[in-house]
Amino acid sequence: LALALALALALALALALQATLIVLHPHGLMTAWAGDSRAVAGVGEEGGAWRAEALSVDHSINDPRERARVLAAGGQTAAKVGEGKLSEMVCVPKAEGSLKVTRSLGDVPHHANDAVSHVPDVSHRPLPAGLGFIIVCSDGVWDEMDDATAVQLAQQQGGTRRPGSATAYCPGLVGLALLAPGCAALLVRAAAQ
């Protein structure tokens, strides 16, 4: 047990850990997330069209609310706004390196003064009419495609509202995810309404 706790602590200090949790219940959908893994619902509309409904928002310095929070806590960007990708990286005094995210469950040295926060955002909403599936992917997928493209790909790969495993949806998303090391994708089929 002591070894497991020591390993967990060492990983938390060294790794960038992101998380997204989805809870479906009869009265709605709760999403909790920290970092840049993202959840998107595939919602079927009348006429057979599909739309993407974002269930989370990436925690990055590009979000004005997150930028204000990071700067107020003493964090800064690696470059001035508009000076390329470095302007999207978060730096924290006395922490080595920079991060792409403004919230993380790991990267403990960057948590000084809560500049990079470990506190997730939480939202609750009614279940969307026509909910077919939910996609949860890390930034390795979202760096390659937008929400709408992922929903269309998942729908084309596996269809919806038919018996069988949700794994029928995943090959296209997971195949794309494998282009970037350290990323993951999960697709869950919603129960028939």
C-alpha positions in Angstrom: 0.0 0.0 0.0 2.8 2.4 0.9 4.5 1.7 -2.5 1.2 2.3 -4.4 0.7 5.6 -2.5 4.3 6.7 -3.2 3.9 5.8 -6.9 0.6 7.7 -7.1 2.2 10.8 -5.5 5.2 10.6 -7.9 2.9 10.4 -10.9 0.8 13.3 -9.8 3.9 15.4 -9.3 5.4 14.6 -12.7 2.5 14.1 -15.0 -0.1 16.3 -16.7 -3.4 14.6 -15.7 -6.7 15.5 -17.3 -10.1 14.0 -16.6 -13.6 14.2 -17.9 -16.5 12.5 -16.0 -20.0 12.1 -17.5 -23.0 11.0 -15.4 -26.2 10.2 -17.2 -29.3 10.0 -15.0 -33.0 10.1 -15.7 -33.3 13.8 -15.2 -30.2 15.0 -16.9 -26.5 14.9 -17.7 -23.7 16.0 -15.4 -20.2 16.8 -16.7 -17.1 17.4 -14.6 -13.8 18.1 -16.2 -10.3 19.5 -15.7 -7.8 20.0 -18.5 -8.2 19.6 -22.2 -10.0 16.4 -22.6 -13.4 17.2 -24.0 -16.9 15.7 -24.0 -19.3 16.2 -27.0 -22.8 14.8 -27.4 -23.9 13.6 -30.8 -27.6 14.7 -31.1 -29.8 13.4 -33.9 -32.3 15.9 -35.3 -35.4 15.6 -37.4 -34.6 14.7 -41.0 -31.5 12.6 -40.0 -29.0 15.4 -39.5 -26.6 15.3 -36.6 -25.2 18.1 -34.5 -22.4 18.3 -32.0 -23.3 19.7 -28.5 -20.3 20.6 -26.4 -20.5 19.2 -22.9 -17.2 20.8 -21.7 -14.8 23.6 -22.7 -11.1 23.2 -22.8 -9.3 24.8 -19.9 -6.8 26.9 -21.7 -5.4 30.4 -21.6 -7.4 31.2 -24.7 -10.6 31.2 -22.5 -11.0 34.8 -21.2 -12.3 33.5 -17.8 -9.4 31.1 -17.4 -6.8 33.8 -18.5 -8.1 36.2 -15.9 -8.0 33.6 -13.2 -4.4 32.5 -14.1 -3.1 36.0 -14.3 -4.8 37.0 -11.0 -3.1 34.0 -9.3 0.4 35.2 -10.5 0.7 32.9 -13.6 1.7 34.3 -16.9 2.0 33.3 -20.6 5.3 32.2 -22.2 4.9 35.0 -24.8 2.7 38.0 -25.5 -0.7 37.4 -27.0 -0.5 36.9 -30.7 3.2 35.8 -30.6 2.5 32.2 -31.7 2.0 29.0 -29.8 4.1 30.2 -26.8 1.4 32.8 -26.0 -1.0 29.9 -25.4 1.3 28.3 -22.7 0.9 28.9 -19.0 4.0 29.6 -16.9 4.1 29.7 -13.1 6.9 31.2 -11.1 9.3 28.6 -9.6 7.7 25.8 -11.6 9.8 24.2 -14.4 8.4 24.4 -17.9 5.0 25.6 -19.2 1.6 24.0 -19.7 -1.0 24.1 -22.4 -3.8 23.7 -19.8 -5.0 26.0 -17.0 -6.4 23.2 -14.9 -4.8 19.8 -14.3 -5.0 17.0 -11.7 -1.2 16.6 -12.0 1.6 19.1 -12.6 1.6 19.9 -8.9 4.5 22.4 -9.1 2.2 24.6 -11.3 -0.5 24.6 -8.7 1.3 27.3 -6.7 -1.3 30.0 -5.6 -3.8 28.0 -7.7 -2.5 29.5 -11.0 -3.1 26.1 -12.6 -6.1 24.8 -10.7 -6.9 21.2 -9.8 -10.6 22.2 -9.3 -12.8 20.8 -12.1 -15.7 22.7 -13.8 -19.0 21.0 -13.3 -22.2 21.5 -15.4 -25.6 20.0 -15.3 -28.2 20.1 -18.0 -31.3 18.3 -19.1 -30.7 15.4 -21.5 -30.8 16.7 -25.0 -33.7 15.3 -27.1 -32.2 13.0 -29.7 -29.1 12.2 -27.7 -27.4 9.3 -29.6 -23.9 9.1 -28.1 -21.2 11.0 -26.2 -17.6 11.3 -27.3 -14.9 11.9 -24.7 -11.4 12.4 -26.1 -8.1 13.8 -25.0 -6.4 16.7 -26.8 -4.7 14.4 -29.2 -8.0 13.9 -31.0 -9.3 17.5 -30.6 -6.0 18.9 -32.0 -6.9 17.0 -35.2 -10.6 17.7 -35.6 -13.5 19.9 -34.4 -16.6 18.7 -32.5 -18.8 18.5 -35.5 -16.3 16.4 -37.5 -16.0 14.0 -34.6 -19.8 13.6 -34.3 -20.1 13.0 -38.1 -17.3 10.5 -38.1 -18.7 8.6 -35.1 -22.2 8.6 -36.6 -20.9 7.3 -40.0 -18.7 4.7 -38.3 -21.4 3.1 -36.2 -24.8 4.6 -36.9 -27.1 5.0 -33.9 -30.0 3.5 -32.1 -29.3 0.0 -33.2 -28.5 -2.9 -30.9 -24.9 -3.8 -30.3 -21.7 -2.4 -28.8 -20.7 1.2 -28.7 -17.2 0.0 -29.8 -18.6 0.1 -33.4 -18.3 3.9 -33.2 -14.7 4.0 -32.0 -12.4 2.8 -34.7 -12.2 6.1 -36.7 -11.8 8.2 -33.6 -9.3 5.9 -32.0 -7.4 5.5 -35.2 -7.0 9.2 -35.4 -6.1 9.4 -31.7 -3.2 7.0 -32.3 -1.6 9.7 -34.5 -0.6 11.6 -31.3 1.1 9.8 -28.4 -0.5 9.9 -25.0 -4.1 10.6 -26.1 -7.2 8.6 -25.7 -10.8 8.4 -27.1 -14.0 6.9 -25.7 -17.4 6.9 -27.2 -20.5 5.8 -25.3 -23.8 5.0 -27.0 -26.7 6.5 -25.2 -29.6 4.2 -24.4 -32.6 4.5 -26.7 -34.9 7.3 -25.7 
